[in-house]
Amino acid sequence: MNKFGLAASLSLGLVIAGCGAEEDNAGNNAADNAGGNNAAEENNAGENNAAENNAGENNAAEENDAADNDGGEASGNVGEELDYTITGIDAGAGIMSATDEAVETYELSDWDVTASSDAAMTQALADAVENEEPIIVTGWTPHWKFSSFDLKFLEDPEGVYGEAEDIHTFAREGLEEDMPEAYQVLDNFQWSEEDMGEIMMEIQDGTDEVEAARNWIDNNEDTVAEWTDGVEEVDGEEISLVFVAWDSEIASTNMIALVLEDLGYDVSMDPLEANFMFQAVSEGEADAMVAAWLPLTHEHLVEDYGDSMEDLGANLEGARTGLVVPEYMDIDSIEDLQ
Ligand code: PBE
């Protein structure tokens, strides 16, 4: 059933386990793993606390024996408080390689970057914010966490995480000839951070991701009509999309899958690790993906696979990656971790 075989099963066993490769299952499991509702509930608590700065300071002071009270120069203490740990996501994500590079560039050899998943990272973030505890995560926008929590990117004076990123759509070679209608829609697909954010927030608030994608489509008929303008309907042709179970990509892939289904396609969605996502499209095992972050985050994957796939350009502009901390933390720059 899973045409991506053993590698895919191994790479994302948790998400795929027991559900095969159908879109609903894949998405739902990813959402379950994210612990969506819980995180959302805790978010409110966290936000309220954060808003009351006094409460936050008190907590921090209690926990750290006033170590934090001297303001921004508490870098050594931050390391100790965090056990020199940066909470990462899936090991295959581009932001994880960038963070390894940051550790080197900023000489943070005391620090470890733990690999987990978007879901586990956001849960750790929710827990930390709820208790006003320090935490450093590998973070990015668009992502619902910035709406739910008061967060900031740490400054990156060395530019390790690059400038703004765009999210690109890639199609397998030959898709234009084989499925010109789908190709046209994928080529036309372009939306904003706010658009993606609407779906992400709704999922985070507990709505099923297919339903959240449907609601966005219903509320943005004019935008979708631009993508599908002049495109003829098809009769149940199968098309396969691959993605990684990052919240941003769960939103975009579910949405574009529904647009294609509305045109008559029979769409499958397979969650993979980043490198298998690129590999699947480059080898023609999957038809397309809308999840390539460029120019930096997935540069190495485009180097490996980009020659045998087609870049249809940006579907979203102005994304960003970096190290992210709650606003209540005293540090402002990656240099403060030294
Ligand atoms: N991300 C979200 C991905 C790209 C999309 C930033 C986690 C990555 O680091 O590979």
Boltz pocket constraint, residues with backbone or C-beta under 6 A from the ligand:
constraints:
  - pocket:
      binder: B
      contacts: [[A, 89], [A, 92], [A, 93], [A, 94], [A, 95], [A, 96], [A, 139], [A, 140], [A, 246], [A, 248], [A, 274], [A, 291], [A, 293], [A, 297], [A, 298], [A, 320], [A, 321]]
      max_distance: 6.0
